[in-house]
Amino acid sequence: MIDLKYLQKNFDEASAKLVKKGVDEAILENLKELFATLKSANATLEEAKAEQNRMSKLFGEYMREKKDITKLKAEVNAKKEEIVELQATARKAQEALEKVALAMPNFPDDSVPVGANEDDNVEIKKVLEPREFDFKPKEHWELAELNGWIDFERGVKLAKSRFSVLRGESARLERALINFFLDVNRQRGFEEVCVPFINNATMLQGTGQLPKFEDDLFKIDGEDLYLIPTAEVPLTNLYNDEILTAKELPILLTGYTPCFRKEAGSAGRDTRGMIRQHQFDKVEMVAITTPHQSEEIFKMMVENASDILTQLGLPHRLVELCGGDLGFSASTTIDLEVWLPGQNKYREISSISNTRDFQARRAKIRYKDGKKNVLVNTLNGSALAVGRTLVAIMENYQNEDGTVEIPEVLKKYM
């Protein structure tokens, strides 16, 4: 959650940052009014408490002077009832403010480029040159059909559209990629963790998926439980409502999970193939750090994801997201986009984000800094999305007859 104290004290500056991220100014004006309502309610409550204290002190004077306390007692009782009502009013004002605040995105870093959408993102660099083909490269669904690797029709039969079945060598390649990703991440210092694939609502609120993005989640009927959209949720929330020590930080975690998303806002996009599925495999990196560690860890995570693609021989580029394309929880994000020759374009395969203390404030993850409890910084990113890596290998390593070579680094896993 955003820092409400910062927003209240520096409203114009904070509002400008949120506008950079696409927040409507009318929503910000509503927040301003809610702040004013809460401030007024608290001021009235404090005045009533002060008056109650003043009247309570009179009891001693009345007793010493042997005055009748009947009227004073009635006034004190009336003031107590008034205070109960004022407390309820202040509580409702606080809840109204927090409800709106929970739906507000994180502040973008000052360095984030200004822009409305992905067209305004800034390319940082390209890594590896795309292969020159002496034939027209096929798209992955054509290669899947030729090799019997992906069964889209039976995936639909088993579930619905945007589900698929991997068969034979592609299923083995999927498993090889998961093992390769986890091994590389462990070598970079990430602890491997196996987590539940179902989490409760408190955990999803902690990392920012709830309440704003509930429509994109698969909920368990009759339970306060959801299928996870990413391992970022359980890995980050391992430390939900905990106070760590400074010596424990940074904490680096990695884990494989399937991910489940309704893709509610993607109607008509990537309807063919495996680019946008309701269920997909991913290996995630999560870091929990002190504020001064997070920038260095962020760079390391970007380098790690890029190194994995380089080891696989997959051309890719690094792109800094503009304010309008940043995710809800992110303060800054670098996307890694892999080259797909069949589509003749770069496609996202990993997003590495620093959320600063946004998720930590929601999830109450702190560390002890001397006598103070300080919010940690949390970071997350894919290393990598498994299905999209499979697609990239198929398209980049295809032969003219439709067969697909296996990258050298994966052969020991196959």
Buried (B, 14 or more C-beta within 10 A) or exposed (E): BBBBEEBBEEBEEBBEBBEBBBBEEEBBEBBBEBBEBBEEBBEBBEEBBEBBEEBEEBBEEBEEEEEEBEEBEEBBEEBEEBBEEBBEBBEEBBEBBEEBBBEBBBBBBEEBBEBEEEEBBEEEEBBBEBBEBEEEBBBBBBBBBBBEBBBBEEBBEEEEEBBBBBBEBBBBBBBBBBBBBBEBBEEBEBEEBEBEBBBBBBBBBBBBBBEBBBEBBBBEEEEEBBBBBBBBBBBBBBBBEBEBEEEEBBBBBBBBBEBBBBEEEEEEEBEEBBBBBBBBBBBBBBBBBBBEBBBEBBEBBBBBBBBBBBBBBBBBBBBBBBBBBBBBBBBBBBBBBBBBBBBEEBBBBBBBBBBBBBBBBBBBBBBBEEEEEBBBBBBBBBBBBBBBBBBBBBBBBBEEEBEBEBBEBBEEBE
